[in-house]
């Protein structure tokens, strides 16, 4: 308490004398980098990259980057004939499937990709039926093409990656 009063008095005297005191801004942590491997996503590789870019444009505390030689990916993406689904082992780690069944039924591939990345980033399904909610998944109409997380979804991901929040392993499957 006494130190704060002395510091305030020193700053006041300096300010009266025309001296500017600069205090350091709080340090910001670098975003956590998650590497993904889309080499087995087959015809959906470009859509997977698009889903990652959507998240990179929406949040600041985590970055999704294609895996480079010599690195182990945090996330692996596969393609198959079933429904899209995600298996997360911990926050930012796991694998997901770009299921052709949903694509064949008319669901928007970039939305599917961003949605499945959302699970890896710690977001659960929120079956709201609203197109504005990325995590509403297949409860939104087939005509929905919104592939961007809403403000709450982005804020939640930023919050989770700003600290060491533990998210238990989960399985997310479209129904």
The 8 nearest C-alpha neighbors of each residue, nearest first, counted from 0:
[[1, 3, 2, 4, 5, 6, 7, 8],
 [0, 2, 4, 3, 5, 6, 7, 8],
 [1, 3, 5, 0, 4, 6, 7, 8],
 [2, 4, 6, 0, 1, 5, 7, 8],
 [5, 3, 7, 1, 2, 6, 8, 0],
 [4, 6, 8, 2, 7, 3, 9, 1],
 [7, 5, 3, 9, 8, 4, 2, 10],
 [6, 8, 4, 10, 5, 9, 3, 11],
 [7, 9, 11, 5, 6, 10, 4, 12],
 [10, 8, 6, 12, 11, 7, 13, 5],
 [11, 9, 13, 7, 8, 12, 14, 6],
 [10, 12, 8, 14, 9, 13, 7, 15],
 [13, 11, 15, 9, 14, 10, 8, 16],
 [14, 12, 16, 10, 18, 15, 11, 9],
 [13, 15, 11, 17, 18, 16, 12, 10],
 [16, 14, 12, 17, 13, 11, 18, 10],
 [15, 17, 13, 14, 18, 12, 11, 19],
 [18, 16, 14, 15, 13, 19, 12, 20],
 [19, 17, 13, 14, 16, 20, 15, 12],
 [18, 20, 14, 21, 17, 13, 10, 16],
 [21, 19, 18, 22, 10, 13, 14, 17],
 [22, 20, 19, 23, 24, 18, 10, 14],
 [21, 23, 24, 20, 25, 19, 10, 26],
 [22, 24, 25, 21, 26, 20, 27, 19],
 [25, 23, 26, 22, 27, 21, 28, 20],
 [26, 24, 23, 27, 22, 28, 21, 29],
 [27, 25, 24, 28, 23, 29, 22, 30],
 [28, 26, 25, 29, 24, 30, 60, 161],
 [27, 29, 30, 26, 60, 161, 31, 25],
 [28, 30, 31, 27, 60, 61, 59, 32],
 [29, 31, 60, 61, 32, 28, 62, 59],
 [30, 32, 61, 60, 62, 29, 33, 160],
 [33, 31, 62, 61, 63, 30, 34, 64],
 [34, 32, 63, 73, 62, 64, 31, 35],
 [33, 35, 66, 72, 64, 73, 65, 63],
 [34, 36, 74, 65, 72, 66, 75, 73],
 [35, 37, 75, 66, 38, 72, 65, 76],
 [36, 38, 76, 40, 39, 44, 75, 35],
 [37, 39, 36, 40, 41, 44, 76, 77],
 [40, 38, 77, 41, 37, 76, 78, 36],
 [41, 39, 77, 78, 37, 44, 43, 76],
 [40, 42, 39, 43, 44, 78, 38, 77],
 [43, 41, 44, 40, 45, 78, 46, 39],
 [44, 42, 46, 40, 41, 45, 47, 97],
 [43, 45, 47, 40, 46, 37, 42, 41],
 [46, 44, 48, 47, 43, 49, 42, 50],
 [45, 47, 49, 43, 48, 44, 109, 50],
 [48, 46, 50, 44, 49, 45, 112, 43],
 [47, 49, 45, 51, 46, 50, 52, 44],
 [48, 50, 46, 52, 47, 51, 45, 53],
 [51, 49, 113, 112, 47, 53, 52, 48],
 [52, 50, 48, 54, 49, 53, 63, 55],
 [51, 53, 55, 49, 54, 50, 56, 48],
 [54, 52, 50, 56, 51, 55, 49, 57],
 [53, 55, 57, 56, 51, 52, 58, 50],
 [54, 56, 52, 57, 53, 62, 58, 51],
 [57, 55, 53, 54, 58, 52, 59, 51],
 [56, 58, 54, 55, 153, 53, 59, 148],
 [59, 57, 55, 153, 157, 54, 56, 60],
 [58, 60, 61, 30, 157, 57, 55, 62],
 [61, 59, 30, 157, 160, 161, 58, 31],
 [60, 62, 31, 30, 59, 32, 160, 58],
 [63, 61, 32, 55, 33, 31, 64, 30],
 [64, 62, 33, 51, 34, 32, 55, 61],
 [63, 65, 34, 35, 33, 66, 62, 32],
 [66, 64, 35, 34, 36, 67, 63, 37],
 [67, 65, 34, 35, 36, 72, 64, 70],
 [66, 68, 70, 69, 65, 34, 71, 72],
 [69, 67, 70, 66, 71, 65, 72, 36],
 [68, 70, 67, 71, 66, 72, 34, 65],
 [71, 69, 68, 67, 72, 66, 34, 73],
 [70, 72, 73, 69, 66, 34, 67, 68],
 [73, 71, 34, 35, 74, 66, 36, 70],
 [72, 74, 92, 34, 33, 35, 93, 71],
 [73, 75, 35, 93, 94, 72, 92, 36],
 [76, 74, 94, 36, 35, 37, 95, 72],
 [77, 75, 95, 37, 40, 94, 96, 36],
 [76, 78, 40, 96, 39, 97, 95, 79],
 [79, 77, 40, 97, 96, 98, 41, 39],
 [78, 80, 98, 81, 99, 97, 96, 77],
 [79, 81, 99, 98, 100, 82, 78, 97],
 [82, 80, 98, 100, 79, 99, 83, 101],
 [81, 83, 98, 100, 101, 173, 84, 99],
 [84, 82, 98, 97, 96, 173, 172, 81],
 [85, 83, 172, 171, 96, 95, 173, 82],
 [84, 86, 95, 171, 170, 94, 115, 87],
 [85, 87, 170, 94, 93, 169, 95, 171],
 [88, 86, 93, 168, 169, 89, 92, 119],
 [87, 89, 168, 93, 92, 86, 169, 90],
 [90, 88, 92, 168, 87, 166, 167, 91],
 [89, 91, 166, 92, 121, 120, 119, 165],
 [92, 90, 119, 120, 89, 73, 33, 93],
 [93, 91, 73, 89, 74, 88, 90, 87],
 [94, 92, 87, 74, 88, 86, 73, 119],
 [95, 93, 75, 74, 86, 76, 85, 87],
 [94, 96, 85, 76, 84, 86, 77, 75],
 [97, 95, 77, 83, 78, 84, 98, 76],
 [96, 98, 78, 83, 77, 99, 79, 95],
 [99, 97, 83, 82, 81, 79, 80, 100],
 [98, 100, 80, 102, 101, 103, 81, 79],
 [101, 99, 103, 81, 82, 98, 102, 80],
 [102, 100, 104, 103, 99, 106, 82, 98],
 [101, 103, 99, 106, 105, 104, 100, 108],
 [104, 102, 100, 105, 101, 99, 106, 98],
 [103, 105, 101, 102, 106, 100, 141, 99],
 [104, 106, 102, 103, 141, 107, 101, 142],
 [107, 105, 141, 102, 101, 104, 108, 142],
 [106, 108, 110, 144, 109, 111, 105, 102],
 [107, 109, 111, 110, 112, 102, 106, 46],
 [110, 108, 112, 111, 46, 50, 107, 146],
 [111, 109, 146, 113, 107, 108, 112, 114],
 [110, 112, 108, 114, 109, 113, 115, 107],
 [111, 113, 50, 109, 115, 114, 110, 47],
 [112, 114, 50, 116, 110, 115, 111, 146],
 [115, 113, 117, 111, 112, 116, 110, 134],
 [116, 114, 117, 118, 112, 113, 111, 85],
 [115, 117, 113, 119, 118, 114, 112, 120],
 [118, 116, 114, 120, 115, 119, 122, 113],
 [119, 117, 122, 121, 120, 115, 116, 123],
 [118, 120, 116, 91, 121, 117, 87, 92],
 [121, 119, 117, 91, 118, 122, 90, 116],
 [120, 122, 118, 119, 90, 117, 166, 123],
 [121, 123, 118, 117, 120, 124, 119, 134],
 [124, 122, 118, 125, 121, 134, 171, 117],
 [123, 125, 134, 135, 126, 122, 136, 171],
 [126, 124, 135, 134, 127, 123, 136, 132],
 [125, 127, 135, 138, 128, 124, 136, 134],
 [128, 126, 135, 129, 125, 138, 132, 139],
 [127, 129, 139, 138, 126, 135, 130, 140],
 [130, 128, 139, 127, 131, 132, 135, 138],
 [129, 131, 139, 132, 143, 145, 128, 133],
 [132, 130, 129, 133, 149, 145, 148, 147],
 [133, 131, 135, 130, 134, 129, 149, 148],
 [134, 132, 148, 135, 114, 147, 131, 136],
 [133, 135, 136, 124, 132, 125, 114, 123],
 [136, 134, 126, 125, 127, 132, 133, 138],
 [137, 135, 134, 138, 139, 133, 114, 124],
 [136, 138, 139, 135, 173, 140, 174, 141],
 [137, 139, 128, 136, 126, 135, 140, 127],
 [138, 140, 128, 137, 130, 129, 135, 136],
 [141, 139, 142, 143, 138, 137, 130, 128],
 [140, 142, 106, 143, 105, 139, 137, 107],
 [141, 143, 140, 144, 106, 105, 107, 139],
 [144, 142, 141, 140, 130, 145, 139, 107],
 [143, 145, 107, 146, 142, 110, 130, 109],
 [146, 144, 147, 143, 110, 130, 131, 133],
 [145, 147, 110, 109, 144, 113, 133, 148],
 [148, 146, 145, 133, 149, 53, 113, 110],
 [147, 149, 133, 152, 153, 132, 150, 146],
 [148, 150, 152, 151, 132, 153, 147, 131],
 [151, 149, 153, 152, 154, 148, 155, 57],
 [152, 150, 154, 153, 149, 155, 148, 156],
 [151, 153, 155, 149, 154, 150, 148, 156],
 [154, 152, 150, 156, 155, 151, 58, 148],
 [153, 155, 151, 157, 152, 156, 150, 158],
 [156, 154, 158, 152, 153, 157, 151, 159],
 [157, 155, 159, 153, 158, 154, 160, 120],
 [158, 156, 154, 60, 160, 155, 159, 161],
 [157, 159, 155, 161, 156, 160, 154, 162],
 [160, 158, 156, 157, 161, 164, 162, 155],
 [159, 161, 157, 162, 158, 60, 156, 61],
 [162, 160, 158, 159, 157, 60, 163, 28],
 [163, 161, 160, 164, 159, 158, 157, 165],
 [162, 164, 165, 160, 159, 161, 90, 166],
 [165, 163, 159, 162, 166, 160, 90, 161],
 [164, 166, 163, 167, 90, 89, 159, 162],
 [165, 167, 90, 89, 164, 121, 168, 169],
 [166, 168, 89, 169, 165, 88, 90, 87],
 [167, 169, 88, 87, 89, 166, 170, 86],
 [170, 168, 87, 86, 167, 171, 88, 85],
 [169, 171, 86, 85, 87, 172, 168, 84],
 [172, 170, 85, 84, 86, 169, 173, 118],
 [173, 171, 84, 83, 174, 85, 170, 82],
 [174, 172, 83, 82, 84, 137, 171, 136],
 [173, 172, 137, 82, 138, 83, 136, 84]]
